[in-house]
Amino acid sequence: MAEGTVDHASVLHDLKEVRRAGMVRLRDVRLPALSAAASAALAREGESGSGTSAGAVEWLLRLAVDRLGGGNLQEAAEYTLGMAPGTRDWPGADRRRRAAGVYGVSVERFRKHQEGMVLGQIAEQIGRLTAEAPPTGNLVDTHRVLTAAAGDRSVPVTLHVHPVDLLRGVDAIVVPSNTHFALPEAYKSSVSASLRRAAASWSLTGELLADPVHEELRDWAARKGTSGRPVVPGTVAATGSGALAERGIRRLYHAAVAVPRSGTNDYDVLPADVTRAVAGALALLAEESPRFDPPLRSVCLPLLGSGRGGLSYQESVEAVWAAVDAELSRGADPALHLIVRHPEPARLLLRTLARD
């Protein structure tokens, strides 16, 4: 395999081996095409390796799957390879059955049709990852303070590059939600699922003892008279943070930006709704702040709508920052944090927002 290129057929062959073995057995499977592709992609990231060959391959696979853009395709890919939370050691038959359920088809039909499409799309993303030009800078920091232009001034912004459930010491987090404020199951990998899981209380054997965020959202809907009905996109509902309070997180602002598409597992997200929701969350922070001791001041924003909502990272950045810019122009002064999980959107934020 030439440097910077991958043979699609060879990568697809290796992906089928991973599908059979699952992530837990990567070390036991010979994956020459994926190993070479991972080395090429790491070289373009400015790194020489990722600990082990299996580790480098897993890094590449997760990066490729994350670039599928959400929706059924990404969810089926995560189940197919054993990347969905809790599926790492599942047998191949169980993973295939769950992936078939994503598309609402039989296991046999999925095997003959959708599975090949899913693996093919992962192979396409791997090809693009190894063919892209190397980034202008190597971002390895999990926390970085940048100076961004907002309104008529420059403001400090802390950029976090890690899963949202590792966040500490930020007063409020804006949580992407659908217009029904229906939380995903806690085992999912989305921002809202991760925070639901982290806010809950669990026994030593993994039994759910309390699910406060789910219960508070249900109570909020009952008080507002919206139980069983969607709210207007851009609506924000505030809840407590449950067990996250032990990490210094005091409020969760649930932003209804995703409109479920009837008859599917997909959503529609409009940038204008993202902007309206972020503005509402910042206004809610200012309104609630005096009720707390010490007052609320810091807020963390993910790139709303850039997962299953289908917005590109660029669209989400622009929609989020439009609200920040407007609120700061009106005199708001929150301590701003932005959070992404991977280096690619982090670099975009640095290019778009950072000012010398």
C-alpha positions in Angstrom: 0.0 0.0 0.0 1.5 3.3 -1.0 1.8 6.0 1.6 -1.3 8.1 1.9 -3.5 5.7 0.0 -5.6 2.6 0.9 -6.9 -0.2 -1.2 -10.6 -0.1 -0.7 -11.1 -3.9 -1.2 -8.4 -4.7 1.3 -9.8 -2.4 3.9 -13.2 -3.8 3.4 -11.9 -7.3 3.9 -10.3 -6.3 7.2 -13.5 -4.6 8.3 -15.4 -7.8 7.8 -12.8 -9.5 10.0 -13.4 -6.8 12.7 -17.1 -7.3 12.4 -16.7 -11.0 13.1 -14.2 -10.6 16.0 -15.5 -7.4 17.6 -13.5 -4.7 19.3 -12.5 -6.9 22.2 -10.5 -9.3 20.0 -8.7 -6.8 17.8 -5.4 -8.0 19.1 -6.2 -11.5 17.9 -7.0 -10.7 14.3 -4.5 -10.0 11.5 -5.5 -6.7 9.9 -2.7 -5.6 7.5 -4.7 -3.1 5.5 -6.3 -1.4 8.5 -2.9 -1.4 10.3 -1.3 0.3 7.4 -4.1 2.8 7.0 -3.9 3.6 10.8 -0.2 4.3 10.5 -0.7 6.6 7.5 -3.5 8.5 9.3 -1.4 8.9 12.4 1.5 10.2 10.4 -0.8 12.8 9.0 -1.9 13.7 12.5 1.8 14.3 13.3 2.1 11.2 15.5 4.2 8.1 15.1 1.9 5.6 16.8 -0.9 4.9 19.2 0.7 2.5 21.7 -0.1 -0.7 19.9 -1.2 -1.8 16.4 -4.6 -2.7 17.9 -4.9 0.6 19.6 -4.1 2.5 16.4 -6.7 0.5 14.4 -9.3 1.2 17.0 -8.5 4.9 16.9 -8.9 4.9 13.2 -12.1 2.9 13.2 -13.7 5.2 15.8 -12.6 8.3 13.9 -14.0 6.9 10.6 -17.3 5.9 12.2 -17.6 9.4 13.9 -17.4 10.9 10.4 -20.5 9.1 9.1 -22.6 12.0 10.3 -25.0 10.3 12.8 -28.4 8.8 11.9 -29.1 5.2 11.2 -25.8 4.7 9.3 -23.6 5.7 12.2 -25.7 3.8 14.8 -25.7 0.7 12.7 -21.9 1.0 12.2 -21.3 1.3 16.0 -23.4 -1.9 16.6 -21.8 -3.7 13.7 -18.2 -3.3 14.9 -19.0 -3.4 18.7 -18.4 0.3 19.3 -21.7 1.1 20.9 -21.5 1.3 24.7 -21.7 -2.1 26.3 -21.3 -4.0 23.0 -17.6 -4.4 22.9 -17.6 -8.0 23.9 -20.9 -9.0 22.2 -20.9 -11.9 19.8 -21.1 -11.0 16.2 -24.6 -12.4 15.8 -25.9 -10.2 18.6 -24.3 -7.1 17.2 -25.7 -7.9 13.7 -29.2 -8.4 15.2 -29.1 -5.0 16.9 -27.8 -3.3 13.8 -30.6 -4.9 11.7 -33.1 -3.4 14.2 -31.7 0.1 13.5 -33.0 -0.3 10.0 -36.1 -2.3 10.9 -35.2 -5.2 8.7 -34.6 -8.9 9.3 -31.1 -10.1 10.2 -30.8 -11.9 6.9 -31.8 -8.9 4.9 -29.4 -6.7 6.8 -26.6 -9.2 6.2 -27.3 -9.3 2.4 -27.9 -5.6 1.9 -27.4 -2.9 4.6 -24.3 -4.5 6.2 -22.2 -4.2 3.0 -23.3 -0.6 2.6 -22.4 0.2 6.2 -18.9 -1.4 6.0 -18.4 0.2 2.6 -19.1 3.7 4.0 -16.6 3.1 6.8 -14.0 2.0 4.3 -14.7 5.2 2.3 -14.1 7.4 5.4 -10.9 5.5 6.1 -9.7 6.2 2.5 -10.5 9.9 3.0 -8.7 10.0 6.3 -5.5 8.7 4.8 -5.7 10.9 1.7 -6.3 14.2 3.4 -3.7 16.8 3.7 -2.0 16.9 7.2 -3.4 19.5 9.6 -1.6 22.8 10.1 -1.1 22.1 13.8 -1.2 19.1 16.1 -3.8 19.6 18.8 -3.2 17.3 21.7 -4.3 19.4 24.7 -7.5 18.3 26.3 -8.0 21.9 27.7 -6.9 25.0 25.9 -7.8 28.7 26.5 -8.2 30.7 23.3 -9.2 34.3 22.8 -12.2 34.8 20.6 -13.9 37.9 19.1 -17.4 38.4 20.3 -19.4 41.6 20.0 -16.9 44.5 20.1 -14.4 42.8 22.4 -12.2 39.7 22.8 -13.2 37.1 25.3 -11.4 34.0 26.8 -13.0 30.7 25.9 -11.9 27.4 27.4 -11.9 24.6 24.7 -12.3 21.1 26.0 -11.4 18.1 23.8 -12.8 15.0 25.6 -16.1 13.3 26.4 -18.6 15.5 28.1 -18.9 13.3 31.2 -15.3 14.1 32.1 -16.2 17.8 32.5 -15.5 19.3 35.9 -16.1 22.7 37.6 -18.4 24.3 35.1 -21.7 25.7 36.5 -24.0 24.7 33.7 -23.9 22.6 30.6 -26.2 23.1 27.6 -27.5 19.7 26.6 -28.9 19.0 23.1 -32.3 17.5 23.1 -35.2 16.7 20.9 -38.5 18.7 20.9 -40.2 16.1 23.1 -37.4 16.4 25.7 -37.2 12.6 25.5 -33.8 11.5 26.8 -32.0 8.7 25.0 -31.2 5.5 27.0 -28.3 5.9 29.3 -26.2 3.3 27.5 -26.1 5.5 24.3 -23.1 7.5 23.3 -24.6 11.0 22.7 -24.0 14.0 24.9 -27.4 13.8 26.5 -27.1 10.1 27.1 -23.7 10.5 28.7 -24.9 13.3 31.0 -28.0 11.3 31.9 -25.8 8.4 32.9 -23.3 10.5 34.8 -26.1 12.3 36.7 -27.8 9.1 37.8 -27.1 7.1 40.9 -26.0 3.4 40.5 -25.5 0.5 42.9 -22.2 -1.3 43.1 -23.7 -4.0 40.8 -24.8 -1.5 38.2 -28.5 -1.3 39.2 -30.1 2.1 38.5 -31.0 3.7 41.9 -32.1 7.2 40.7 -32.5 8.9 37.3 -33.0 12.5 38.4 -32.6 14.2 35.0 -35.2 12.1 33.4 -37.6 12.7 36.3 -37.0 16.5 36.4 -37.6 16.8 32.6 -40.9 14.8 33.0 -41.9 17.1 35.9 -41.0 20.2 33.8 -43.2 19.0 31.0 -46.1 18.4 33.4 -45.8 21.9 34.8 -45.7 23.5 31.4 -48.5 21.4 30.1 -46.4 19.9 27.3 -46.5 16.2 28.4 -46.7 14.0 25.3 -46.4 17.0 22.9 -43.4 18.6 21.3 -42.2 22.1 22.3 -41.2 24.8 19.9 -37.7 24.3 18.6 -35.3 26.4 20.5 -37.1 25.9 23.9 -34.8 25.4 26.9 -35.6 23.5 30.0 -33.5 23.7 33.2 -32.9 20.7 35.5 -30.6 19.9 38.3 -27.4 17.9 37.7 -27.9 14.9 40.0 -24.6 13.2 40.8 -22.8 15.6 38.6 -23.0 18.1 41.4 -20.1 16.3 43.0 -18.0 17.4 40.0 -19.0 21.0 40.4 -21.7 21.0 37.7 -24.9 22.6 39.1 -27.3 23.0 36.2 -28.2 21.3 32.9 -29.9 23.4 30.3 -31.7 21.1 27.9 -32.0 22.7 24.4 -34.7 21.4 22.1 -33.1 21.6 18.7 -33.8 18.2 17.1 -37.2 17.7 15.5 -37.9 14.0 15.0 -38.6 13.0 11.5 -41.9 11.0 11.4 -41.5 7.3 10.7 -37.7 7.3 11.1 -35.0 7.4 13.7 -33.6 10.6 12.2 -33.9 14.2 13.2 -34.0 17.6 11.5 -32.0 20.5 13.0 -32.1 24.1 11.7 -29.1 26.4 12.5 -31.6 29.1 13.5 -33.1 26.8 16.2 -29.6 26.2 17.5 -28.9 29.9 17.7 -32.2 30.5 19.5 -31.6 27.7 22.0 -28.1 28.9 22.9 -29.4 32.4 23.4 -32.1 31.1 25.6 -29.6 29.0 27.6 -27.4 32.1 28.2 -30.4 34.2 29.2 -31.5 31.4 31.6 -28.0 31.3 33.1 -28.2 35.1 33.8 -31.7 34.8 35.2 -30.9 31.9 37.6 -27.5 33.1 38.6 -28.5 35.2 41.7 -30.5 32.3 43.2 -27.3 30.3 43.7 -24.4 30.7 46.2 -22.0 31.3 44.7 -23.9 32.7 41.6 -23.8 30.8 38.4 -21.3 32.1 35.9 -19.7 29.5 33.7 -21.4 27.6 30.9 -20.3 24.9 28.6 -21.6 24.6 25.0 -21.3 21.5 22.8 -21.6 21.8 19.0 -25.4 21.4 19.0 -26.9 19.6 16.1 -23.6 18.2 14.7 -24.4 14.6 15.7 -27.5 12.8 14.5 -29.0 16.3 13.8 -27.0 16.3 10.6 -25.4 19.8 10.8 -21.8 20.1 9.7 -19.3 21.2 12.3 -19.0 24.5 10.5 -22.8 25.1 10.5 -23.0 24.3 14.2 -20.0 26.5 15.2 -21.6 29.4 13.3 -25.0 28.9 14.8 -23.7 28.5 18.4 -21.4 31.5 18.1 -24.0 33.8 16.6 -26.0 33.5 19.9 -22.8 34.0 22.0 -21.9 37.1 19.9 -25.4 38.6 20.3 -25.7 37.9 24.0 -22.2 39.3 24.8 -23.0 42.4 22.7 -26.0 43.0 25.0 -23.8 42.9 28.1 -23.8 39.3 29.2 -20.6 38.2 30.7 -20.5 34.4 31.3 -17.3 32.3 31.5 -17.5 30.4 28.3 -16.5 26.8 27.6 -16.8 24.8 24.4 -16.6 21.1 24.3 -15.9 18.6 21.5 -14.9 15.0 21.6 -12.4 14.8 18.8 -9.5 16.9 17.3 -11.2 17.6 14.0 -13.9 19.9 15.3 -11.4 21.3 17.8 -9.2 22.4 15.0 -12.2 24.0 13.3 -13.0 25.9 16.4 -9.4 27.1 16.7 -9.4 28.3 13.0 -12.8 29.9 13.2 -12.7 31.6 16.6 -9.2 32.0 17.8 -7.7 35.5 17.6 -4.1 36.5 18.1 
